[in-house]
Amino acid sequence: MNLQVAKNTVITLDYHVTDPDGEVVDEGRDPLVYLHGGYDDIFPKIEEALQGKGIGESVQVKLQPDEAFGEYDPELVQVEPRKDFPKELQVGMQFEGGPEEGGDDDFIIYRVTNIEGDKVVLDGNHPLAGSALVFTCTVTAIRPASADELEHGHVHNPEDDEEGCH
């Protein structure tokens, strides 16, 4: 059977990501496995380029910031008092935060980008926000999605039990 990338198939990709100058952003050590067909498991422009491809076929997709991790938003940078953080604080640590009245969907991950005196600088932007990216991938496996995967809208790892699915 010669399967092709199509809606409701589970796709495995070998991939790597560079910036437009060829600098590696993500070397893709682990294969990327996603549910194809508009489930928001992968950037839409990449999904579109893979549609109809077979095992062994490759694509290279150039993504502008708004097609990848979004434009950089300076409003997502905050300066907070050092006393509000754990003693063992380092640049690169991450904290979840959101508005006082917000629900779970309003929370974002903030990275500590600077610690200076009694101030901590937090950035809620994705580390690749504002970056154009070049995504190169090869289809290495295609299989029909299971009923559970279609119902949940994402791939299930065989080692996962149902309680681990959100």
C-alpha positions as CSV (number, residue, x, y, z in Angstrom):
1,M,0.0,0.0,0.0
2,N,1.4,3.4,-1.0
3,L,0.1,5.8,1.6
4,Q,0.3,9.5,1.0
5,V,0.1,12.4,3.4
6,A,-3.6,13.2,3.7
7,K,-6.2,14.3,6.2
8,N,-6.5,12.0,9.3
9,T,-3.1,10.3,8.8
10,V,-0.3,10.3,11.4
11,I,2.9,11.5,9.8
12,T,6.5,11.0,11.0
13,L,9.1,13.5,9.8
14,D,12.9,13.8,10.0
15,Y,13.4,17.5,10.1
16,H,15.7,20.4,10.9
17,V,15.1,24.2,11.2
18,T,17.4,27.0,10.2
19,D,17.2,30.7,10.1
20,P,17.3,32.3,6.6
21,D,21.2,32.5,6.8
22,G,21.5,28.8,7.4
23,E,22.2,28.9,11.1
24,V,20.7,25.8,12.8
25,V,17.8,26.7,15.1
26,D,16.5,23.1,15.8
27,E,18.6,20.2,14.6
28,G,15.6,17.8,14.9
29,R,17.2,15.1,17.0
30,D,13.9,13.4,17.5
31,P,11.4,12.7,14.7
32,L,8.4,14.9,14.6
33,V,5.1,12.9,14.7
34,Y,1.8,14.8,14.1
35,L,-1.8,14.3,13.1
36,H,-2.3,15.7,9.6
37,G,-5.5,17.5,8.5
38,G,-5.9,20.9,10.2
39,Y,-5.5,19.8,13.9
40,D,-2.9,22.6,14.6
41,D,-0.2,20.0,15.4
42,I,2.2,21.7,12.9
43,F,2.4,25.1,11.2
44,P,-0.3,25.2,8.5
45,K,2.1,26.2,5.7
46,I,4.2,23.1,6.4
47,E,1.1,20.9,6.5
48,E,0.0,22.4,3.2
49,A,3.4,21.6,1.6
50,L,3.3,18.0,2.8
51,Q,-0.2,17.2,1.5
52,G,0.0,14.4,-1.0
53,K,3.7,13.5,-0.4
54,G,4.8,10.0,0.1
55,I,7.4,8.3,2.3
56,G,10.9,9.5,1.4
57,E,9.7,12.8,-0.1
58,S,11.1,16.0,1.2
59,V,9.9,19.6,1.4
60,Q,11.6,22.9,2.4
61,V,9.2,25.6,3.7
62,K,10.2,29.2,4.4
63,L,8.1,30.6,7.2
64,Q,7.8,34.3,8.0
65,P,7.4,35.2,11.7
66,D,3.6,35.5,11.4
67,E,3.5,31.9,9.9
68,A,5.7,30.5,12.7
69,F,6.0,31.8,16.3
70,G,4.5,35.2,15.7
71,E,6.0,38.7,15.8
72,Y,8.0,39.8,18.8
73,D,5.6,41.7,21.2
74,P,7.5,44.1,23.5
75,E,4.4,44.2,25.8
76,L,5.2,40.6,26.8
77,V,8.4,41.8,28.6
78,Q,7.9,42.6,32.3
79,V,10.2,43.7,35.1
80,E,9.4,42.2,38.4
81,P,10.8,42.6,41.9
82,R,13.6,40.0,42.7
83,K,11.9,39.2,46.1
84,D,8.9,37.6,44.3
85,F,11.1,34.7,42.9
86,P,12.8,31.7,44.4
87,K,16.3,32.1,45.9
88,E,17.8,29.8,43.2
89,L,17.0,32.0,40.2
90,Q,18.9,31.9,36.9
91,V,18.6,33.4,33.4
92,G,16.7,30.9,31.3
93,M,14.4,29.6,34.0
94,Q,10.7,29.6,33.1
95,F,7.6,30.6,35.0
96,E,3.9,30.4,34.2
97,G,1.9,33.6,34.5
98,G,-1.2,35.3,33.5
99,P,-3.8,37.9,34.4
100,E,-5.4,37.8,37.8
101,E,-8.9,37.3,36.4
102,G,-7.8,35.0,33.5
103,G,-8.6,31.4,32.9
104,D,-6.2,28.5,32.1
105,D,-6.0,29.6,28.4
106,D,-4.7,33.0,29.4
107,F,-1.5,31.7,31.0
108,I,1.8,32.0,29.1
109,I,5.3,30.9,29.9
110,Y,7.7,33.7,30.8
111,R,11.5,33.2,30.5
112,V,13.9,35.0,32.8
113,T,16.1,37.0,30.4
114,N,18.0,39.2,32.9
115,I,18.6,39.5,36.7
116,E,20.0,42.8,37.8
117,G,20.1,43.9,41.4
118,D,16.6,43.7,42.8
119,K,14.9,43.4,39.4
120,V,14.1,40.4,37.2
121,V,13.3,40.7,33.5
122,L,10.7,38.3,32.2
123,D,9.9,37.7,28.5
124,G,6.6,36.0,27.5
125,N,7.5,35.8,23.8
126,H,8.5,32.5,22.3
127,P,12.3,32.4,21.9
128,L,11.8,32.3,18.1
129,A,9.2,35.1,18.0
130,G,10.0,37.6,15.3
131,S,12.2,35.1,13.4
132,A,11.9,33.8,9.9
133,L,12.5,30.1,9.7
134,V,13.4,27.5,7.1
135,F,11.8,24.1,7.9
136,T,13.3,21.2,5.9
137,C,11.7,17.7,6.4
138,T,11.5,14.3,4.9
139,V,8.4,12.0,5.4
140,T,9.6,8.8,7.0
141,A,6.3,7.1,8.0
142,I,2.6,7.5,7.3
143,R,-0.2,5.5,9.0
144,P,-3.9,6.0,9.3
145,A,-4.9,7.7,12.6
146,S,-6.8,5.7,15.2
147,A,-10.3,6.6,16.2
148,D,-9.0,7.8,19.6
149,E,-6.4,10.1,17.9
150,L,-9.1,11.6,15.6
151,E,-11.5,12.1,18.6
152,H,-8.8,13.9,20.6
153,G,-7.2,15.7,17.7
154,H,-3.6,14.6,18.3
155,V,-1.3,11.6,18.1
156,H,-1.2,9.1,20.9
157,N,2.1,7.6,21.9
158,P,1.7,3.8,22.4
159,E,3.4,4.1,25.8
160,D,0.8,6.7,26.9
161,D,-2.1,5.6,28.9
162,E,-5.5,7.3,28.4
163,E,-5.1,9.1,31.7
164,G,-2.1,11.0,30.2
165,C,-4.2,12.4,27.4
166,H,-5.5,15.9,27.9
